[in-house]
Amino acid sequence: MASKSDPNEASYLNILKCPICFEVLANPKVTPCMHTICCGCLDNWIQEQGQSKCPCPICNVEFDPPIDGAKSLKGNYILNDMLDQIHRQEEDEITGRLCDICMLDDERVCATSKCIDCNQYTCRVCSRAHKNIKAVQDHSIIPIGKTGDKAIESITHMFNKMQICSSHPDEELNFYCRSCNDIVCSDCCRGTHSGHKYRKLSKVIKQDIQDISSLIEISLQREEEINDALQDMTKFKEKLEEDASDAIERITTNRKVQHSLIDKHYNEQIYKLRRIKFRASNNADAHIDDLQMENGKTMSTRLHLMNQQQCGHPVEIINMREEVRDTTEEWSKPQEFEFDSRVELEYIDGRVTPSGLEFGQVASQ
């Protein structure tokens, strides 16, 4: 029978602890070298160094500290979700949750645990009965109202939950049957898959891990391209604003030279210019929104891939083969991030001719 204990459990218990204060992470921030530290602890560390280059307190790799301090660094979204679970446990203790099962019989009994799979709060008696039901024996039941190491341990249990064979509930899925293209346990290898060709999952997923690494590299390059495009859009909007301001100034100066009777004409020109600028600015904003949405999707995909690469179960990694392959193929193609910035604001000055006045005109391309 496969063991359900994790030999590396001690290391997982430290996932939610700050490597500086050794307490549960508070507002975790990620350094450029990918270490996660409390925002406050990292700010204090940066101030203590007092240098333009700050060494990472974990690996000593130097990085440029943000002007606004550690709060400007990216947060660790995965750990934040786990921390939210701890905070919800604290809230459950304060609010005094009632057992959902007892409530069905109109009995008000305080809950002591929560089944993550069923999303139900249970009292001590119902929790014990829940564990004895064979169909739900593998569900994760977490005691509520216990923070610190015990809460971290509960989260770790969820994090490391094993993939169990549906045919042999006491066995973990740890083999890949090459004859059937199926994931099986050791009992399956000796039974229904006897004589088939099979390998350990840890060896089978080596190529999958490489594919994930390749896609992570592509996502990083994609993020860089999107960020470059966003910078170009910022420059475009600045130039658009400068050109519009310059044109308005020229219109105002030229209007003073001409007779007051043509004020209506120049007011129309200002309106026309602002309308052109408004349309161009809206188009630019829409393109920026698209770029930011693509960047968010790319970052979210990369974080998910990194999580699977570092902590994903072989079953989950194999099941995402097609997704990795399709995304890799899509993102490997040339991407259209450029914006058609061919909007030129031009004002043609009015002039006095032998035949009369020629009014100034706003021209755009």
Secondary structure as UniProt FT lines:
FT   TURN            7..8
FT   HELIX           9..12
FT   TURN            13..16
FT   TURN            19..21
FT   STRAND          28..30
FT   TURN            32..33
FT   STRAND          36..38
FT   HELIX           39..49
FT   STRAND          54..55
FT   TURN            57..59
FT   STRAND          62..63
FT   TURN            67..68
FT   HELIX           70..72
FT   HELIX           77..95
FT   HELIX           100..103
FT   TURN            104..106
FT   STRAND          113..115
FT   TURN            116..119
FT   STRAND          120..122
FT   HELIX           124..132
FT   HELIX           134..136
FT   TURN            137..138
FT   STRAND          141..143
FT   HELIX           149..159
FT   TURN            169..170
FT   STRAND          175..177
FT   TURN            178..181
FT   STRAND          182..184
FT   HELIX           186..190
FT   TURN            191..195
FT   STRAND          198..200
FT   HELIX           201..204
FT   HELIX           206..257
FT   HELIX           260..262
FT   HELIX           263..311
FT   HELIX           314..319
FT   HELIX           321..332
FT   STRAND          345..348
FT   STRAND          351..353
FT   TURN            354..355
FT   STRAND          356..358
FT   STRAND          361..364
//
